């Protein structure tokens, strides 16, 4: 039976640790804050974000920012293990690294978008902009699986 090399053991350790930390950060982030639904009256939305802006941002950093970074660590370690298993010119491991980089970037952008939404709602009272930002964050235009289309996306589709 072939013994694992030190680098194989290290890769497996990184995969396990980053995967577990990803789940822990995501679950912890779910319990930090519970923002109101997009359909909540404007006065209640503004009051919530004025009172809880920092907690909403902590939640976004945990569920999107930190998990995105941990996902990148997971993907990099997995790519290293796949590359070693398949040889130096592994197409699959390269695709995994590219896909992981894209997903990590989108996750970090989502954290930034939530911060912008929370700050804008807490500091301004422009109802049209607030509804648009919340609607974009709640239901992306590119999600064709949903039957209902947000009003901000209907104008883009026509």
Order of alpha helices (4+ residues) and beta strands (2+ residues): alpha-alpha-alpha-alpha-alpha-alpha
